[in-house]
Amino acid sequence: MSKVNVMGYEINYEVYGKKDGEPLLFLNGIMMSTLSWAPFKDAFEDYQAIFIDFFDQGASSKETKPYTQDLHVEVLKELIDKLNLGKVHLFGISFGGEVAMQFALKYQDRLLTLILSNTVSETNALMQDLEEAWDYAASTYDGMVFFNATMPFIYSSKFYRENSEWLKGRAELFNQTLTPEWYEGFRRAIRSAHSLNITDEIHKIEVPTLVMGGDLDILTPLENQIAIHERIKDSKMLIMKDAGHGAMYEKSYEFAAAIVGFLKTYNKNIVVK
């Protein structure tokens, strides 16, 4: 675990893989932290894999005022500069994918590739209503209330059926570990995406891009990933079968293999579908 001061925030990050490998940055989903990537620490050994906590996440600083995702974009740009990373491969999942697309629109000269998983280019009316429900659940500071409001949207029904005991453990973990400070950070983060709408801009992204989605994703349905894929010229699309929004855990081998495969072939004359 390391920290660097960026624009007044102490940003937590962890580095694995080759010290001299091409930088591969991972941007978290809204409820994630660097700890969420523990199963994947050794999956990207040919790269300098860097897992980052946004401010208001994990071990990074907490904000106290409302903000929009634009602020994450600027913090990320300065973080890349401070770590002397040069051009990077940028991966973003869900909330992190939203930030990654906005970063690409503003600073795509800093990118080697862009990888997007289970994300959206706009917060539609349904997601805004869900935002209100999740915000209320977080305001209760009750782990079971929060679990019941959020988790049914994260994992597929198939995964739920097959992993009910594990999920019960997660619910208890929420009660034990999530603090009022964590919940307030989550509430600020979820509000920061309220007005997101870059659907009509993402055609400007011209870096090699891979879009990944689960066919059973309720939170960010596959049609959203397809729409992003169709708008980003020459992007590649991977559909993970029998996977929900938590596809990185439901299909962890396929998830990691797809990222590595894309990175190994994006600048070669090999078609990746």
Secondary structure as the mmCIF struct_conf table of DSSP 4:
data_model
#
loop_
_struct_conf.conf_type_id
_struct_conf.id
_struct_conf.beg_label_comp_id
_struct_conf.beg_label_asym_id
_struct_conf.beg_label_seq_id
_struct_conf.end_label_comp_id
_struct_conf.end_label_asym_id
_struct_conf.end_label_seq_id
STRN STRN1 SER A 2 VAL A 6
TURN_TY1_P TURN_TY1_P1 MET A 7 GLY A 8
STRN STRN2 TYR A 9 GLY A 17
TURN_TY1_P TURN_TY1_P2 LYS A 19 ASP A 20
BEND BEND1 GLY A 21 GLY A 21
HELX_LH_PP_P HELX_LH_PP_P1 GLU A 22 GLU A 22
STRN STRN3 PRO A 23 LEU A 27
TURN_TY1_P TURN_TY1_P3 ILE A 30 MET A 31
HELX_RH_3T_P HELX_RH_3T_P1 THR A 34 PHE A 40
TURN_TY1_P TURN_TY1_P4 LYS A 41 ASP A 46
BEND BEND2 TYR A 47 TYR A 47
STRN STRN4 GLN A 48 ILE A 52
HELX_LH_PP_P HELX_LH_PP_P2 ASP A 53 PHE A 54
TURN_TY1_P TURN_TY1_P5 PHE A 55 ASP A 56
BEND BEND3 GLN A 57 GLN A 57
TURN_TY1_P TURN_TY1_P6 GLY A 58 ALA A 59
BEND BEND4 SER A 60 SER A 60
HELX_LH_PP_P HELX_LH_PP_P3 SER A 61 GLU A 63
BEND BEND5 LYS A 65 LYS A 65
HELX_RH_AL_P HELX_RH_AL_P1 GLN A 69 LYS A 82
TURN_TY1_P TURN_TY1_P7 LEU A 83 ASN A 84
BEND BEND6 LYS A 87 LYS A 87
STRN STRN5 VAL A 88 ILE A 93
TURN_TY1_P TURN_TY1_P8 SER A 94 SER A 94
HELX_RH_AL_P HELX_RH_AL_P2 PHE A 95 TYR A 107
HELX_RH_3T_P HELX_RH_3T_P2 GLN A 108 ARG A 110
STRN STRN6 LEU A 111 SER A 117
BEND BEND7 ASN A 118 ASN A 118
BEND BEND8 SER A 121 SER A 121
STRN STRN7 GLU A 122 GLU A 122
HELX_RH_AL_P HELX_RH_AL_P3 ALA A 125 SER A 139
TURN_TY1_P TURN_TY1_P9 THR A 140 TYR A 141
HELX_RH_AL_P HELX_RH_AL_P4 GLY A 143 ILE A 154
BEND BEND9 TYR A 155 TYR A 155
HELX_RH_AL_P HELX_RH_AL_P5 SER A 157 GLU A 162
TURN_TY1_P TURN_TY1_P10 ASN A 163 ASN A 163
HELX_RH_AL_P HELX_RH_AL_P6 SER A 164 THR A 177
HELX_RH_AL_P HELX_RH_AL_P7 PRO A 180 SER A 192
TURN_TY1_P TURN_TY1_P11 ALA A 193 SER A 195
STRN STRN8 ASN A 197 ASN A 197
TURN_TY1_P TURN_TY1_P12 THR A 199 GLU A 201
HELX_RH_3T_P HELX_RH_3T_P3 ILE A 202 LYS A 204
BEND BEND10 VAL A 207 VAL A 207
STRN STRN9 THR A 209 GLY A 214
TURN_TY1_P TURN_TY1_P13 ASP A 215 LEU A 216
BEND BEND11 ILE A 218 THR A 220
HELX_RH_AL_P HELX_RH_AL_P8 LEU A 222 ARG A 231
BEND BEND12 ILE A 232 ILE A 232
TURN_TY1_P TURN_TY1_P14 LYS A 233 ASP A 234
STRN STRN10 LYS A 236 MET A 240
TURN_TY1_P TURN_TY1_P15 LYS A 241 ASP A 242
TURN_TY1_P TURN_TY1_P16 HIS A 245 GLY A 246
HELX_RH_AL_P HELX_RH_AL_P9 ALA A 247 GLU A 250
TURN_TY1_P TURN_TY1_P17 LYS A 251 LYS A 251
HELX_RH_AL_P HELX_RH_AL_P10 SER A 252 THR A 265
TURN_TY1_P TURN_TY1_P18 TYR A 266 ASN A 269
#
